[in-house]
Amino acid sequence: MRESDNFEVMRPFKLLVIFFAITISVLAFLPIRNYFRESTNDYAKWFRVGQAVLEGGDIYAPRGDGTFQFMYPPAAAALLAIPSYLGELPLIVFLVLLYSVAWIASLLLSVFLATGTAWRNHPLLYFLPGVCCLPYVVENFLLGQPNLLLLALMLAAFACLRSGKAWSAGALVAVASAIKAFPVLALVYLVYRRHWKATLATLMFLILLLVLLPSLFRGFERNLEDLNTWTRGMLHYDASALSQRQQRGYSWSNHSLVAVAHRLLRPVNAHRKRDQTLWVNIADIDFKYVTLVIVVAGLGLCLFYIFCMPPHNERTNSSDALEQAMLLLLILIFTPLAFTYFFVWLLYPLVVVLHLVLTAPPRSPQRIRGWVWFWASITLIAFTLPVSVFRPLQAAGSTLLACLLLFVGIGWKLRVTTHGPRLARAQQLGPRRENSG
């Protein structure tokens, strides 16, 4: 290769590095600037909780409406106690640096899992999904939410599974679940795929993180009391409240299957404020029947997922990439509370979809259909942007629809890729001959 050709190849990657470096610098600066403006969003909450752990206070002290001020497991509070000891600004700096590393790691791990290598792939594979998910990344940084970190942990767990490091994979899933409970749904996948070592590691590290780690700060009995309080509060589910979120749980900002089903099938106020209203329901069904619809829809999605999965002995790295992208989408759909910043998890499915598009033959029907599928998903995802005119669409489930579109499309591709060749081989062999004897 001539030196000029090598320069042309490297130039897009240099521009990508510059773009992400500038973006991360700006995102890291904003929460620190907000600290001096006394507007730190959830960072202030993390500091208060960390201090409460250090001082033996109540980490689940209720607000005036009876909801918890802190809604994460006791292990998350214990993990926040360590950097909180140094003060609020050091805590913010620590978390901002952690989120910065998590974003870059998530992007590189996504590309690695989709293609087999983290470097020197098509520049669009890094740029387009990164830009499409940038609003969610911004929200994670500004609010101080850890969902970007959880994505990095889950993708690292998938990478460990690929390299045969089952214990490390289980430990990473456990850490993500101890920080914010919903990633624990991946445990079902580990069991179904017979990753027994990873399953055992997840359970063992969950016990260590949920029971033993907080006990170092709170004592064994106090921690069990905290764990019981948190469990009872977060499993709350009735016609007026969802997991400690009385108004926000069923509002337009929650894009989960549970919330969207209730907004569409019951006359639920989809506005985040009680004194304002937003109705999007197309039916008026009793609460218990809406719950039944949710259960049936969830079972249908699980059955479709299993239907698309290849047999255990026919799995490849490529098929694992597709089914793990579907897993992340399924977790997003099933978690009861899925606010806008949760959907930074779409980064990996978008990388997988874009890789499928870019590797299709040029100007082929597959390439054309792939681009239509990709941009249809992006258009639906765009309605998640914090623009008031989009709220009725968000309330009606545009983000959930984007997840379902990606889920079904990836599933169809997985089914065709893995089951199609097997069926073709079976047809070539012809029907089995009967024993003449």
C-alpha positions as CSV (number, residue, x, y, z in Angstrom):
1,M,0.0,0.0,0.0
2,R,1.3,3.5,-0.9
3,E,1.8,6.0,1.9
4,S,-0.9,8.2,0.4
5,D,-3.4,5.4,0.4
6,N,-2.5,4.6,4.0
7,F,-3.1,8.2,4.9
8,E,-6.5,8.1,3.2
9,V,-7.5,5.0,5.2
10,M,-6.3,6.4,8.5
11,R,-7.9,9.9,8.1
12,P,-11.5,8.9,8.9
13,F,-10.3,7.2,12.1
14,K,-8.3,10.2,13.2
15,L,-11.4,12.4,12.6
16,L,-13.4,9.9,14.7
17,V,-10.9,10.1,17.5
18,I,-11.1,13.9,17.5
19,F,-14.9,13.8,17.4
20,F,-15.2,11.5,20.4
21,A,-12.4,13.2,22.3
22,I,-14.2,16.6,21.9
23,T,-17.6,15.2,22.7
24,I,-16.4,13.4,25.9
25,S,-14.5,16.5,27.0
26,V,-17.7,18.6,26.7
27,L,-19.8,16.0,28.4
28,A,-17.3,15.5,31.3
29,F,-17.1,19.3,31.8
30,L,-20.9,19.9,32.0
31,P,-21.6,18.1,35.3
32,I,-18.6,19.7,36.9
33,R,-19.8,23.1,35.7
34,N,-23.2,22.4,37.1
35,Y,-21.7,21.6,40.5
36,F,-20.5,25.2,40.8
37,R,-24.0,26.3,39.7
38,E,-25.5,24.1,42.4
39,S,-27.5,22.1,39.9
40,T,-26.0,18.6,40.1
41,N,-29.2,16.5,39.4
42,D,-28.7,12.9,40.6
43,Y,-25.0,13.4,41.5
44,A,-26.2,15.2,44.7
45,K,-28.4,12.2,45.5
46,W,-25.5,9.8,45.1
47,F,-23.4,11.9,47.4
48,R,-26.1,12.0,50.1
49,V,-26.6,8.3,49.9
50,G,-22.9,7.6,50.1
51,Q,-22.7,9.9,53.2
52,A,-25.8,8.1,54.7
53,V,-23.9,4.8,54.4
54,L,-20.8,6.2,56.0
55,E,-22.8,7.8,58.8
56,G,-25.2,4.9,59.4
57,G,-28.2,6.9,58.2
58,D,-31.4,5.7,56.4
59,I,-30.6,5.2,52.7
60,Y,-34.3,4.5,51.8
61,A,-35.8,7.5,53.7
62,P,-39.1,8.3,52.1
63,R,-40.0,11.6,50.5
64,G,-43.2,13.4,51.3
65,D,-45.2,11.2,48.9
66,G,-43.9,8.0,50.5
67,T,-41.5,7.0,47.7
68,F,-37.8,6.3,48.3
69,Q,-35.2,9.0,47.7
70,F,-32.9,6.2,46.6
71,M,-34.2,3.4,44.4
72,Y,-31.2,1.2,43.8
73,P,-30.0,-1.9,45.7
74,P,-28.0,-1.5,49.0
75,A,-24.9,-2.6,47.1
76,A,-25.1,0.5,44.9
77,A,-25.2,2.7,48.0
78,A,-22.2,0.8,49.5
79,L,-20.3,1.3,46.2
80,L,-21.1,5.1,46.3
81,A,-19.8,5.4,49.9
82,I,-16.2,4.9,48.9
83,P,-15.8,7.9,46.5
84,S,-18.3,10.0,48.6
85,Y,-15.8,9.9,51.5
86,L,-13.7,12.5,49.6
87,G,-16.5,14.9,49.0
88,E,-19.2,15.7,46.4
89,L,-16.9,17.2,43.7
90,P,-14.4,14.3,43.8
91,L,-17.4,11.9,43.5
92,I,-18.7,13.8,40.4
93,V,-15.2,13.8,38.8
94,F,-14.8,10.0,39.6
95,L,-18.2,9.2,38.1
96,V,-17.7,11.4,35.0
97,L,-14.4,9.7,34.3
98,L,-16.0,6.3,34.8
99,Y,-18.8,7.1,32.4
100,S,-16.3,8.4,29.8
101,V,-14.4,5.2,29.9
102,A,-17.7,3.2,29.8
103,W,-18.9,5.0,26.6
104,I,-15.7,4.3,24.7
105,A,-15.6,0.7,26.0
106,S,-19.2,0.2,25.0
107,L,-18.6,1.4,21.5
108,L,-15.5,-0.7,21.0
109,L,-17.0,-3.8,22.6
110,S,-20.1,-3.4,20.4
111,V,-18.0,-3.3,17.2
112,F,-15.9,-6.2,18.5
113,L,-18.8,-8.4,19.2
114,A,-20.5,-7.6,15.9
115,T,-17.4,-8.0,13.7
116,G,-14.8,-9.9,15.6
117,T,-12.4,-7.0,15.9
118,A,-12.7,-3.6,17.6
119,W,-10.4,-1.7,15.2
120,R,-10.1,-0.8,11.6
121,N,-13.8,-1.5,10.7
122,H,-16.0,0.7,8.5
123,P,-15.9,4.3,10.0
124,L,-19.7,4.5,9.9
125,L,-19.9,1.5,12.3
126,Y,-18.4,3.7,15.0
127,F,-19.9,7.0,14.0
128,L,-23.6,6.4,13.1
129,P,-24.6,4.4,16.2
130,G,-22.6,6.7,18.4
131,V,-24.3,9.8,17.1
132,C,-27.8,8.2,17.1
133,C,-27.3,7.3,20.8
134,L,-25.7,10.6,21.7
135,P,-28.9,12.1,23.3
136,Y,-29.0,9.2,25.7
137,V,-25.3,9.5,26.4
138,V,-25.8,13.2,27.2
139,E,-28.6,12.4,29.5
140,N,-26.6,9.8,31.4
141,F,-23.8,12.3,31.9
142,L,-26.0,15.2,32.9
143,L,-28.2,13.3,35.3
144,G,-25.4,11.1,36.6
145,Q,-27.2,7.8,35.7
146,P,-25.2,4.6,35.5
147,N,-26.9,3.0,32.5
148,L,-23.9,3.6,30.2
149,L,-21.7,1.8,32.8
150,L,-24.2,-1.1,32.9
151,L,-24.0,-1.4,29.1
152,A,-20.2,-1.6,29.2
153,L,-20.4,-4.3,31.9
154,M,-22.9,-6.4,29.9
155,L,-20.9,-6.1,26.7
156,A,-17.8,-7.1,28.6
157,A,-19.6,-10.1,30.0
158,F,-20.6,-11.1,26.4
159,A,-16.9,-10.7,25.3
160,C,-15.8,-12.9,28.3
161,L,-18.3,-15.6,27.3
162,R,-16.9,-15.6,23.8
163,S,-13.4,-16.1,25.1
164,G,-14.4,-18.8,27.5
165,K,-14.0,-16.7,30.7
166,A,-17.3,-17.8,32.2
167,W,-16.5,-16.8,35.8
168,S,-15.6,-13.3,34.7
169,A,-18.7,-13.0,32.6
170,G,-20.9,-14.0,35.6
171,A,-19.1,-11.5,37.9
172,L,-19.7,-8.7,35.4
173,V,-23.4,-9.5,35.1
174,A,-23.6,-9.6,38.9
175,V,-21.9,-6.2,39.3
176,A,-24.3,-4.7,36.8
177,S,-27.3,-6.2,38.6
178,A,-26.1,-5.0,42.0
179,I,-25.8,-1.4,40.7
180,K,-29.3,-1.4,39.1
181,A,-31.3,-4.5,39.3
182,F,-32.8,-5.0,35.8
183,P,-29.7,-6.5,34.2
184,V,-30.3,-9.6,36.4
185,L,-32.8,-10.7,33.6
186,A,-29.7,-11.9,31.7
187,L,-29.5,-14.7,34.2
188,V,-32.4,-16.5,32.3
189,Y,-30.3,-16.3,29.1
190,L,-27.3,-17.8,30.8
191,V,-29.4,-20.7,32.1
192,Y,-31.1,-21.3,28.8
193,R,-27.7,-21.4,27.0
194,R,-26.3,-23.7,29.6
195,H,-23.6,-21.3,30.7
196,W,-23.5,-23.1,34.0
197,K,-20.2,-21.6,35.3
198,A,-21.4,-18.1,34.4
199,T,-24.7,-18.7,36.0
200,L,-23.1,-19.9,39.2
201,A,-20.6,-17.0,39.2
202,T,-23.5,-14.5,38.8
203,L,-25.4,-16.0,41.8
204,M,-22.3,-16.2,44.0
205,F,-21.2,-12.6,43.2
206,L,-24.7,-11.3,43.7
207,I,-24.7,-12.8,47.2
208,L,-21.3,-11.2,47.9
209,L,-22.4,-7.8,46.5
210,L,-26.0,-7.7,47.9
211,V,-25.4,-9.3,51.3
212,L,-21.7,-9.1,52.3
213,L,-20.5,-5.8,50.8
214,P,-23.1,-3.5,52.4
215,S,-22.7,-5.4,55.7
216,L,-19.2,-4.1,56.0
217,F,-20.8,-0.6,56.3
218,R,-24.2,-1.3,57.7
219,G,-23.9,-4.6,59.7
220,F,-25.5,-7.8,58.6
221,E,-29.0,-7.3,60.2
222,R,-29.2,-3.7,59.1
223,N,-28.3,-4.6,55.5
224,L,-30.9,-7.4,55.4
225,E,-33.5,-4.8,56.6
226,D,-32.4,-2.4,53.8
227,L,-32.6,-5.2,51.3
228,N,-36.1,-6.2,52.4
229,T,-37.3,-2.6,52.3
230,W,-35.9,-2.0,48.8
231,T,-37.4,-5.3,47.5
232,R,-40.9,-4.6,48.8
233,G,-40.8,-1.1,47.5
234,M,-39.5,-1.9,44.0
235,L,-41.9,-4.8,43.5
236,H,-44.9,-2.6,44.1
237,Y,-47.3,-2.8,41.2
238,D,-50.9,-1.6,41.1
239,A,-53.3,0.6,39.1
240,S,-51.8,3.8,40.3
241,A,-48.1,3.2,40.9
242,L,-45.3,1.2,39.4
243,S,-42.1,0.5,41.4
244,Q,-42.3,3.5,43.7
245,R,-43.2,5.8,40.8
246,Q,-46.8,6.9,41.4
247,Q,-47.1,9.4,38.5
248,R,-43.9,8.9,36.5
249,G,-44.2,5.1,36.3
250,Y,-47.1,5.2,33.8
251,S,-46.1,8.5,32.2
252,W,-44.8,9.1,28.7
253,S,-41.2,9.0,29.9
254,N,-41.4,5.3,30.8
255,H,-41.1,3.3,27.5
256,S,-41.3,-0.2,28.9
257,L,-43.9,-2.8,27.7
258,V,-45.7,-2.6,31.1
259,A,-46.1,1.2,31.0
260,V,-47.0,1.4,27.3
261,A,-49.6,-1.3,27.6
262,H,-51.3,0.5,30.5
263,R,-51.3,3.8,28.7
264,L,-52.8,2.3,25.6
265,L,-55.3,0.0,27.2
266,R,-56.4,2.0,30.3
267,P,-57.3,5.7,30.8
268,V,-54.0,6.5,32.5
269,N,-52.7,10.1,32.7
270,A,-49.5,9.9,30.6
271,H,-48.2,13.3,31.8
272,R,-45.4,13.4,34.3
273,K,-47.2,16.0,36.4
274,R,-50.5,15.3,38.2
275,D,-51.9,18.8,37.4
276,Q,-51.6,18.2,33.6
277,T,-53.1,15.5,31.5
278,L,-52.2,13.5,28.5
279,W,-54.4,10.6,27.3
280,V,-53.4,8.2,24.6
281,N,-55.5,5.1,25.4
282,I,-57.5,3.3,22.7
283,A,-59.4,1.1,25.1
284,D,-60.7,1.0,28.7
285,I,-59.8,-2.4,30.0
286,D,-59.6,-3.5,33.7
287,F,-56.2,-3.5,35.3
288,K,-56.0,-7.2,35.7
289,Y,-56.8,-7.9,32.1
290,V,-54.1,-5.4,31.0
291,T,-51.7,-7.3,33.1
292,L,-52.8,-10.5,31.4
293,V,-52.1,-8.9,28.0
294,I,-48.6,-7.9,29.2
295,V,-47.9,-11.4,30.3
296,V,-49.1,-13.0,27.0
297,A,-47.1,-10.4,25.0
298,G,-44.0,-11.1,27.0
299,L,-44.4,-14.8,26.6
300,G,-44.8,-14.3,22.8
301,L,-41.6,-12.3,22.6
302,C,-39.7,-15.0,24.6
303,L,-41.1,-17.8,22.3
304,F,-40.0,-15.8,19.2
305,Y,-36.6,-15.3,20.7
306,I,-36.2,-19.1,21.4
307,F,-37.6,-19.8,17.9
308,C,-34.9,-17.7,16.3
309,M,-32.0,-19.1,18.3
310,P,-29.9,-21.7,16.7
311,P,-29.3,-25.1,18.3
312,H,-26.4,-25.1,20.8
313,N,-24.1,-27.1,18.6
314,E,-24.6,-24.7,15.6
315,R,-23.8,-21.4,17.4
316,T,-21.1,-19.1,16.0
317,N,-19.7,-15.8,17.1
318,S,-21.9,-14.1,14.5
319,S,-25.1,-15.8,15.7
320,D,-24.2,-15.0,19.3
321,A,-23.8,-11.4,18.4
322,L,-27.3,-11.3,17.0
323,E,-29.0,-13.2,19.9
324,Q,-27.2,-11.1,22.5
325,A,-28.3,-7.9,20.8
326,M,-31.8,-9.3,21.0
327,L,-31.2,-10.1,24.7
328,L,-30.4,-6.4,25.5
329,L,-33.5,-5.3,23.6
330,L,-35.6,-7.9,25.5
331,I,-34.3,-6.6,28.8
332,L,-35.1,-3.0,27.9
333,I,-38.7,-4.1,26.9
334,F,-39.3,-6.2,30.0
335,T,-37.8,-3.9,32.7
336,P,-40.8,-2.2,34.4
337,L,-39.1,1.2,34.5
338,A,-37.4,2.1,31.2
339,F,-36.9,5.9,31.1
340,T,-35.2,7.7,28.2
341,Y,-31.7,7.4,29.5
342,F,-32.0,3.6,29.6
343,F,-32.0,3.4,25.8
344,V,-28.3,4.1,25.6
345,W,-28.4,0.3,25.5
346,L,-29.6,0.6,21.9
347,L,-26.0,1.3,20.9
348,Y,-25.1,-2.4,20.6
349,P,-28.2,-3.5,18.6
350,L,-27.7,-0.5,16.2
351,V,-24.0,-1.5,15.6
352,V,-25.2,-5.1,14.9
353,V,-27.9,-3.9,12.5
354,L,-25.5,-1.5,10.7
355,H,-22.9,-4.2,10.4
356,L,-25.5,-6.4,8.7
357,V,-26.3,-3.6,6.3
358,L,-22.7,-2.8,5.4
359,T,-21.8,-6.4,4.8
360,A,-24.7,-7.1,2.5
361,P,-23.7,-7.1,-1.3
362,P,-23.7,-3.6,-2.7
363,R,-26.9,-2.5,-4.5
364,S,-28.5,-5.8,-3.6
365,P,-32.1,-6.0,-2.3
366,Q,-30.7,-7.1,1.1
367,R,-28.7,-3.9,1.3
368,I,-31.6,-1.7,0.3
369,R,-34.0,-3.4,2.8
370,G,-31.3,-3.2,5.5
371,W,-30.9,0.6,5.1
372,V,-34.7,1.0,5.2
373,W,-34.9,-1.0,8.3
374,F,-32.0,0.9,9.9
375,W,-33.4,4.3,9.2
376,A,-36.9,3.4,10.2
377,S,-35.6,2.3,13.6
378,I,-33.6,5.6,13.9
379,T,-36.7,7.6,13.0
380,L,-38.7,6.0,15.7
381,I,-35.9,6.4,18.2
382,A,-35.6,10.1,17.3
383,F,-39.1,10.6,18.7
384,T,-37.6,9.9,22.1
385,L,-35.8,13.3,22.0
386,P,-36.9,15.6,24.8
387,V,-39.1,17.7,22.6
388,S,-42.6,18.5,24.0
389,V,-44.3,17.9,20.6
390,F,-43.1,14.3,20.6
391,R,-44.6,13.4,23.9
392,P,-47.9,12.0,22.5
393,L,-45.8,9.7,20.2
394,Q,-43.6,8.7,23.1
395,A,-46.7,8.0,25.3
396,A,-48.1,5.9,22.5
397,G,-45.0,3.8,22.5
398,S,-42.7,5.0,19.6
399,T,-39.6,4.0,21.5
400,L,-41.0,0.6,22.4
401,L,-42.0,0.1,18.7
402,A,-38.4,0.9,17.6
403,C,-37.1,-1.8,20.0
404,L,-39.7,-4.3,18.7
405,L,-38.7,-3.4,15.1
406,L,-35.0,-4.0,15.9
407,F,-35.9,-7.2,17.9
408,V,-38.0,-8.8,15.2
409,G,-35.6,-7.7,12.4
410,I,-32.5,-9.1,14.1
411,G,-34.5,-12.3,15.0
412,W,-35.6,-12.8,11.4
413,K,-32.0,-12.4,10.3
414,L,-30.7,-14.8,12.9
415,R,-33.3,-17.4,11.9
416,V,-32.5,-17.1,8.2
417,T,-28.8,-17.1,8.8
418,T,-28.6,-20.1,11.1
419,H,-31.7,-22.2,10.1
420,G,-31.7,-21.6,6.4
421,P,-28.4,-23.5,5.5
422,R,-29.5,-26.4,7.7
423,L,-32.8,-26.7,5.9
424,A,-31.0,-26.4,2.6
425,R,-28.7,-29.3,3.5
426,A,-31.6,-31.4,4.7
427,Q,-33.4,-30.8,1.3
428,Q,-30.2,-31.8,-0.6
429,L,-30.0,-35.0,1.3
430,G,-33.6,-35.8,0.5
431,P,-36.1,-37.7,2.7
432,R,-34.9,-40.5,4.9
433,R,-35.2,-43.9,3.3
434,E,-37.4,-46.4,5.0
435,N,-35.9,-49.7,6.2
436,S,-36.9,-52.4,3.6
437,G,-36.5,-55.1,6.1
